[in-house]
């Protein structure tokens, strides 16, 4: 849960958008996937961008999208 929270924080902080694939390394049980999915969906509601969190793939990767509005951190620094 700590990693999921930090991922969402970094996505907001850096204004990262597009298709995002997250690999939660060393997740020993598939039952944890449902917990993380629920947590991510709940926490994503606080994001100012439109976020869609999809299911885990067969390979254990979480797919999500984040809509782009405004400039990213990299674009601001140019």
ABEGO torsion letter per residue (X at the ends): XAAAAAAAAAAAAAGBBEBBBBBBBGBABAAAAAAAAAAAAAAAAABABBBBBBBBBAAGBBBBBBBBBEBBAAAAAX
